[in-house]
Amino acid sequence: MISVAFRNTHDVVEEIWSPADLDQLRPEPDSVTRFRERFADMGGLTGEVVFAASGRQALRQLLARLPRRPERRDVLLSAFNCPVVPDAVRAAGYRPVFYDFSSVRGNVDWDQVATDIGGSVAAVIVSHFFGAPADAEALRERTQKAGVFVIEDCAHAFDASIRGAPVGSLWDAAVFSFNYGKPISLCGGAALVLNAAALRGISMPCREADESVERDETAAYLKALSAGRRAIAPVVAPLDLVRRILRRMRIMTPLTPPLASGFGPLRAALGLASLSRWREVRAVRNANADLVASCGIPLWHVTTGAQPSWLRLRATLRDESVLREASTRLRSRGFRAGNINWPKIDPDCGPAPWARQAARCGIDVPIHQNMSADEIAFIIEVLAPLVEPVT
């Protein structure tokens, strides 16, 4: 039995389910198969769907199984990125080579990226950050002629599209994450979608975890998640306050949700329950994002013809002092808000001025399905004077 109560402290992204839902789940023998089929159907995915223990594992295993050519050891990826992405590239035996944005809102000059594709490039990773699809169509001709694989990083995006084509189906392969803070969180796990004929059927080892193992893992996951949410509550219990001080002094390490050891029937059953509510949740997240944008607060770049599936609000403020001001006000009301994803970029990135500014001055703010109208209004009140208006 999992006995964890989440306080209403408004994390950056919150789950579609509650711990009570997880307690009541009774997986069926075919839960994994049914979730695979339902996930593909709702996401508009036609490739082969393979489950993995984590997104980083899926990416590393995919890259390690690409057709090997000794002269091709480079993988192009965004300079603004989760650290696990370049780490997975290195672990697979490749060298990460970084491209910059062309503005702090995450635009990419894909024509320029195409010119960077030379004979040493094996793959390009296109990331759909914060639920906004990245339109990299300008890469198509060059990558096809050069025999370069294009991989979509869909960790932040599900059920988004560009000109009617769903993310995850646009290129040769795609990686989706079911970890904390993702569109559909299942206490860990990931999905790899293999679209290219050359990739389908490749061996992707991931054991199907037993339900008892998944129960233990999700209990540890929820314990860490609950501790993190207690730490950001506006009114903190004395013991939690002591823990918060010790963490700030770096005497105590915060609990982090553990990675899954596999993907099995419990996570699949939780996935099916989440998908049954997905469209309603997506509509609320998008409506909240639209309301914020209508007040002149610029969201992450959305290309013409794209339909986002917003995960969180990400705005780049004028400088770090303004960022601290906004974060302090929002946290005083119990929101997990601040420069969370990601304040630093990889040391091998080179200049990358736009990515550096987006990383240094960016603020992550919740717009998820558990937010009230008053809370969205407060976020707008805080941020509107601190950002440049959309022009």
N, C-alpha and C positions, 0 to 999 in steps of 0.2 A: 504493500500500500504506500503510495506517495502522498505525504501530508505536507504540502507546501502551499502557503497562501501568498499570492503576489499582491503587494501593495499597489495602489493606484498612483504610481509615481511617474508614469509616462516616459518610458524608455524611448530611444530613438526609433526603434521598430518593435512592435509587440506581436505576439503570436495570434494565430486565428483560433487557437484552442486554449483551454485552461488545464491546470493540473488535474482537476476533477474529471475532465474529458479523458485524459490519459489513463486515469485509474479505471475508468469504466470500459475501456476498449477491450474487446475480445476478438483478436485477429483470427481470420479464417485461413485454412491451408493455402488458398490461392490469393491471399492478400497482395503479395508482391507482384504477381502477374496482373491482377486487376488494377493496382496502382500504376504500373508501367503503362498499361493501355489507356487509363483515364488521364494520366499526366500528358501523354503524347497527344491525345485527342483535344484536351482543353488548350494545350500550348500550340496546336497546329503543327506538330512535329511529325515528320514522315520517315526520319532516319531510324536506325537501330538504337534503342535506348538500353544502356548498360549502367547498373548502379555501382557506386563506389563508396568507400568509407568517408571520403572528404573530397572537396573540390581540388585541393592541392594534389591529392593522390591521383585523382582522375586525370588532371593535366599532365602530371609527371609521367604517368603510365602511357598516356596517349603519345606524348612527345618521344618517349623511349621506343615506341613501336612504329614511328614513322619510317618509311623506306629510307635506309641510311645511305647517304652519299658523303664520302670523307670531306669533300671541299665545302659542304654546306653545314656549317656549325652555328649560324646566327639565327636568332628568333627576334623579330621586331615586336616591341610592345610599348605601351604608354609609359612615359616617365612618371606620371601620376598614377600610382597603383598600390594595391595591397602588397606588402613585402613577400607574402607567400607565393606570388606569381613569378617574380624573377628567381626566387629560391627554387621553385619547381622546375624552371627552365634549366638552371644550373645542375640540379639533381639528375635531370634526364641526360646530361652530357652536352648541353648546348650553351652558347654564350648569349645573354640578353643584350640587345642593342635597342636603345630607347628613342622614341620619337616624342616631340613636344606637342602641346596644344598650340592653337593660334589665337586663343583668348583665355581669360581666366574662367570662362563659363564652359570650357571643355570642348570647344570646336576643334576639329583636327583638319588640317589641309591634307586630304588623302591623296591628292595629285602629287604633292611633295613626297609623301611616304612612298608612293609608287616609284618615284625616281630613285629612292634609296634601296630598292630591291635589286640586288646584284647577284652574282654567282655564288656568294657565300651564304645566302639566306635560305633557310629551310622552311620557315613558317612565319606568319604574321598573326598576332593576337589582337582582335578587335573587341574592346570592352564596352559594354552597355551600362555605364555608370548610373547609379541611383534610379534606374528604371527608364532612362531616356535612351532610345535606340540610336546607335551610331551608324550613320549611313556611309559605308566604306565602298560603295559601288565603283568608285574611281579606281579601285585596286583590281577589279575583275580581269580586265584584259591583260595587264602586266603579270599578275600571279598565274593566270592560266598558261600564258606563253612560257613563263619561267619554271613551271612545274612546282610552284610554291604553295603549300597548304595554308589556308586561312581558318583560324580557330576563333569562335565567338566565346568571350567570357560573359556568361549570362548569370553570374552569381547575384547581381542586383536586379535582374529583369526576368519576368515571366509574363507571357500573354501580352507582350508589346509587339509592335509591328512597324514596318516601313513599306509604304505603298501597298498595304494589305498582306505583305509577306511576314510571317511571324519570326521574331528573333529565335535563334536556335535552328532555323531551317535555311538561313541565308547563305551559309558557307560550308566548308568541308566537314567541320565538327563543331560541337558546342559543349560547354561545361556549365551545369547548373549546380547550385549549392543549396543544401537544406539545413545549414548550420544556423547559429544564432544571428539575428538581425537580417535575415534574408526574406524574400517575398513569401516563401512558404518554409517555415522553420519546423523541422522534425526532430529536434534534439540531435542533429548531426546527419551526415550522409550527403550524397551528391548523385547527380546523374550525368552521364556522358552520352551525347547524341552523335552518332556516326552517320553522316550524310553521304560522303564521297564513297563511290563504289570501291576504291582502293583501300578504304579503311574498314569497311563492314566485315564483320566476322573475325577481326583480329582478337587475339586472346587478351582479355582484360581481367586479371584475377581479382576478385572481391568475394570473400566468403559471405554467405547468407547467415547472419547472426541468429542464434537461438533467441526465442522470445524472453527466456529468463535472463540471458546476458543483456538484452536490450532494456529490460526492466531495471536492472542494476545501473546501467549506463545512464538511462534517462533520469533516475533518482539523483545521481551525482550531478548531472547536468542542471536539473531544476534547483538543487541546493545552491550551486554556484550562481545561477541566475537570480534567485531570490536574494542572496547576500548582496549582489551588485545593486539590485533595485532598492534594498533597504538603505544602502549607502548614499543614494541620491535623493532620498525622501526629504522634504522641507523640514519636517519634525523628526528628529533622529533619536532612537532609544539610547540610553547612556552607554550600553555595551557597544552598540553600532558606532557611536561617536568616538569611543576609544579606538575601535578598529580603523575608522576613517583617519584619525590622527596618526596612528602607527603606519598606515599605508603611505600617507603623505611624507612621513619621515623615512620611508623606505625600510622600516624595521619589519613590517609585515607585508607579505605578498598577497595581493587580492586573489580570491578564488576565480578561476576561469573555467567555463564549460569545457569538459573533456571532449576530445575527438572520438567519434564512433569507431568501433573495431570492425564494423561491417554494416550491411543493410539487410534487415530482416522483416518479419511479418508485423512486428509492433509499429515500427516506423512507417511501413506501408499502410497499415490500417489508419494511423494518424494522418498520413497523407491523403487518404480517401476522404476522411472526415473534413480535412482542411479544404480540399477541392470542392466539396459540396457547398462551402460558404464562400469560395474564392471570388466569384464574380461580384457579389455584394460588397465584399471587402475592397476589391480593386476599385469599384465605383466610388466608394467613400474616400479612399486615399487620393484618387485623381481629383475628386471634387474639392477636397481640402487644398491640394496643390494649386488648382485653378483659382481658388479664392485668394490665396497668397499672391499669386502672379497678377491677379486683377488689381491689386493694390500697389503695383509698381515694384514689387520685389522680384528681381530676376532669378529664375530657376536655372538649373543646368540646361545647357543648350539642347534644343529639340529641333531637328532638321525638318525641312518642309516635307510633308507627306508622311511624317512619322506619328504613330499613336503611342505615347508613353504609357507605362504602367508604374506609376510613381511609388518608390519605396520610402524615401525621406526627402526633406527639403535640404538642398545644399546650395548655399549662397556664399560668394566671396565678398568679404567686407573690405573697407578701405585700408585698414592697417591692423596690426595686432592689438593695439590699445583699444580700438573699437570692438574687436573680436572679444577681448576680455570683458568689456562693459556689457555686451549683449549676453555673453555666456553667464555672467554673474547674475544678471536680472532673471534670466530664464531658469537657472538652477535654483534660485531662491523660491521659485514656485513649484519645484519638484520635477522639472523637465531634465532629462539627460540631453544636454545641448552643449556644443562646443566644437573644437577642432579635433574630431574623433577619427575620421577616415580621410586622409591620413596626413598627419602634421609634417612628415618628412618624406623625402624621396630617396631612392636608392643611391648610394655613394658613387656608383658607376655611371650615373645619368649624364654627366657633363653639364653644360650651362642650363638648358631647359628652363628658361626664365618664366614662361607662362605656367608650367607645371609647378615650379617652385612657389610662385605667388599663390596659386590655387591651393597648394598644400599648406602654406604658411598662414594664410588669411581666411581660410574657408571655415564655415560653421555648418554643423549638422544639426538639424532640428526635426522633431517628430511631426508628422502629418498623418499618422496612421488612423486606423478605423476606431480606436478607442478614445479619440480626442473629441471634446465637446466644442460647440460653436464659440463659447466664451474663451476657451483655451486657444483656439485658432486666432481669435481676435486679439488676444494678448500677445501672441507671437508676432502678429502683424504690427501691433503697436510698438513693440521693442525693435523690430528690424527695419521698419520703413524709414526712419530718419538716418539709418546708418549705412544704407547702400545707395549706390548710384541708380537712378531710375532707368527702366528699360527704354531704349530709344529705337 
